[in-house]
Each structure stands twice: as C-alpha cells, then as structure tokens.
Amino acid sequence: MPIEYVVLGVLVLIGLIALRKLMRYKSLHPLLPRKYNFGKRRDTLKETLAMLEARRARTLVETGTARLGLAKTKGDGASTIVFGLWAQRHGAHLHSVDIDAQAIDESRRAVSEMDLIDSVSFHVSDSVAFLESFQDPVDFLYLDSYDYDRHDVAVQKASQAHHLAEFLAITDRLHEASVVLIDDCGVPGGGKGKLVIEHMRANGWQILMDSYQVLLGRMPDSAASQIGGQ
Ligand SMILES: C[S@@+](CC[C@H](N)C(=O)[O-])C[C@H]1O[C@@H](n2cnc3c(N)ncnc32)[C@H](O)[C@@H]1O
C-alpha cells in the first residue's frame, strides 16, 4: 500500500479519536470554565440548575460533600462547588452535610478558595440525623452520601436504604415545587436511588430526567415558577 494512504489512514483515525473525546467532553460553562469536564453528570446538572432558576430556589441541601473541590469534576461531580456557585449567584444558600469531618474540612477549604463561603454552610453529622433536625423548607435536595459498590450487593442494599432514609427524614420539608437530584443511579443494581425513586414515584413524584443521575419533581416548571422560593 502506498505510504500516502497509510499516513491518511492514521490522520483520519487520530481525527476520529479527537472528535470522540471532544463529544464526551462536557463542561458547565459559563458557570465554570470549559476546562472542567463534568462528563455523565453535565446534562442533569445543567437541567437541575435551570429548574432551580425557574423555581427561584433559595434553600439547597446536599448529602455527601465534595471533598475534592474541583479536582474530580468527572469522577465525583464537585457538587458543593457547583451548587455553592449557583447559590452565590442567585441569592440562595447551600447546606452540605457529611459524616466525615476531614471531608468537610477539605470541602470547606475548596469552597473558601472559590470565595463561596458566605453561600455554603457545612455540617458534620450523619445525614439522616441532620435532615431530621432541619427546620426550613427545602427547595432543592441532592442525595449523594453512603457510597455505592458496583459488585458488593450488601453495600448496594445499605446505600439504597440510607438514601431512602434520607428522603424520609426530610420529606416534610419538601414542597410542591421542590426538586430532588440523586447521584450514581445509572449503575448495576439500580444505584443509590433505587428504593428512594420507587418510594417517590408511589407518592406523586415524577422522573424529570433519567440518566446517570435522576432528577425528580412534582410539577412542571410553568406551574412551579409561581410558587418557587417561598
Ligand atoms: C460520593 S462522596 C460525595 C461526593 C460529592 N457529592 C461530590 O460531588 O464530590 C460520598 C460522601 O458521603 C459521605 N457519607 C457517607 N455516609 C454518610 C452518612 N451516613 N451521612 C453523611 N455523609 C455520609 C462520605 O463521607 C463521602 O464524603
């Protein structure tokens, strides 16, 4: 085969690989610079933030803090930075709870470096106990605590039971326009959301977006925007 064809073939292959990489590269620009890749979570995060804006969300609560700040946007999601930034820009406030004091310290450091500390409160606690004691109406709930395991069924069951317990602990503080996002659902065994999604669907919640993360609400944006942020 002539050498020109071989070179052309190699160039086409390199081009296709670069294109595939580019298509999988998903940033949250303009919230964060393009260099941060949110991969499989980008689309659900983007839709969630748009819904929070439409519903004028003010109180955001997350279980499982982003101990790595922006260092693992693709692997972990950098939730505390993403929701903290959104909160700062929209006059809202994020509560981040984690059972691990070191994780909270590291997350607080990352949040401080981003100058977001006035928009985020940190709580060292078991998430269920924290949610049971939380008194304010919750406009947005993000569930991402007890780690899931793709292979260990006992861990899967414990993680799913924990996320259901979290939802039950805060359910009285959620309202008609609240939005709930659950991480790590698109994995073998149903992920963190399996039990809580079953429960929510049986109690009037609808799946608004079903992906690696699952987004749920009780009413469309058009109706929710009338009552959001109360
Ligand atoms: C997957 S990480 C959270 C990732 C984070 N949301 C992010 O976007 O980077 C899970 C976190 O949940 C915490 N966790 C595990 N069990 C918990 C519990 N019972 N209560 C509160 N936090 C818990 C862990 O300490 C860990 O920091």
The ligand as an SDF file (V2000), in Angstrom:
LIG
                    3D

 27 29  0  0  0  0  0  0  0  0999 V2000
  -19.5350   10.1920   46.7880 C   0  0  0  0  0  0  0  0  0  0  0  0
  -18.9810   11.1830   48.1080 S   0  0  0  0  0  0  0  0  0  0  0  0
  -19.7860   12.7140   47.8190 C   0  0  0  0  0  0  0  0  0  0  0  0
  -19.2990   13.3380   46.5530 C   0  0  0  0  0  0  0  0  0  0  0  0
  -19.7300   14.7790   46.3690 C   0  0  0  0  0  0  0  0  0  0  0  0
  -21.1750   14.9240   46.3440 N   0  0  0  0  0  0  0  0  0  0  0  0
  -19.1110   15.3500   45.1230 C   0  0  0  0  0  0  0  0  0  0  0  0
  -19.8530   15.7900   44.2070 O   0  0  0  0  0  0  0  0  0  0  0  0
  -17.8810   15.3890   45.0420 O   0  0  0  0  0  0  0  0  0  0  0  0
  -19.8820   10.4960   49.4300 C   0  0  0  0  0  0  0  0  0  0  0  0
  -19.6980   11.2240   50.7700 C   0  0  0  0  0  0  0  0  0  0  0  0
  -20.7510   10.7760   51.6230 O   0  0  0  0  0  0  0  0  0  0  0  0
  -20.2680   10.7370   52.9370 C   0  0  0  0  0  0  0  0  0  0  0  0
  -21.1320    9.8610   53.7500 N   0  0  0  0  0  0  0  0  0  0  0  0
  -21.1470    8.5000   53.7840 C   0  0  0  0  0  0  0  0  0  0  0  0
  -22.0590    8.0760   54.6760 N   0  0  0  0  0  0  0  0  0  0  0  0
  -22.6360    9.1860   55.1960 C   0  0  0  0  0  0  0  0  0  0  0  0
  -23.6660    9.4090   56.1820 C   0  0  0  0  0  0  0  0  0  0  0  0
  -24.2680    8.3820   56.8030 N   0  0  0  0  0  0  0  0  0  0  0  0
  -24.0030   10.6790   56.4750 N   0  0  0  0  0  0  0  0  0  0  0  0
  -23.4040   11.7210   55.8580 C   0  0  0  0  0  0  0  0  0  0  0  0
  -22.4230   11.5590   54.9350 N   0  0  0  0  0  0  0  0  0  0  0  0
  -22.0510   10.3180   54.6200 C   0  0  0  0  0  0  0  0  0  0  0  0
  -18.8290   10.2640   52.7940 C   0  0  0  0  0  0  0  0  0  0  0  0
  -18.0760   10.6590   53.9330 O   0  0  0  0  0  0  0  0  0  0  0  0
  -18.3920   10.9240   51.4880 C   0  0  0  0  0  0  0  0  0  0  0  0
  -17.6930   12.1360   51.7470 O   0  0  0  0  0  0  0  0  0  0  0  0
  1  2  1  0
  2  3  1  0
  2 10  1  0
  3  4  1  0
  4  5  1  0
  5  6  1  0
  5  7  1  0
  7  8  2  0
  7  9  1  0
 10 11  1  0
 11 12  1  0
 11 26  1  0
 12 13  1  0
 13 14  1  0
 13 24  1  0
 14 15  1  0
 14 23  1  0
 15 16  2  0
 16 17  1  0
 17 18  1  0
 17 23  2  0
 18 19  1  0
 18 20  2  0
 20 21  1  0
 21 22  2  0
 22 23  1  0
 24 25  1  0
 24 26  1  0
 26 27  1  0
M  CHG  2   2   1   9  -1
M  END
$$$$
